[in-house]
């Protein structure tokens, strides 16, 4: 997943786009919700220039593509199931980071 054309007004979304990119091969549900959050944050901007609109359109197309290609995935199809999935994933990630902290393992990856 390449998001090199992010308008500078939307640079605050890079953390979510990077997370989506990092998970694209291993967890489409996390990818979907990272992109959805980035899209919703971008959509809430008051001033939408043509580059912002173009980027958000591309992001929306990617979301629709993910939804179509994972139509059998209940977590993506149903937000009521998806949000708890993302919360559980976050808790698992925080627990892994905590365990590394306890073990004084301060490497760059969790």
Secondary structure, 3 states (H helix, E strand, C coil): CCCCCCCHHHHHHHHHHHHHHHHCCCCHHHHHHHHHHHHHHHHCCCCCCHHHHHHHHHHHHHHHHHHHHCCCCHHHHCHHHHHHHHHHHHHHHHHHHHHHHHCCCCCCCC
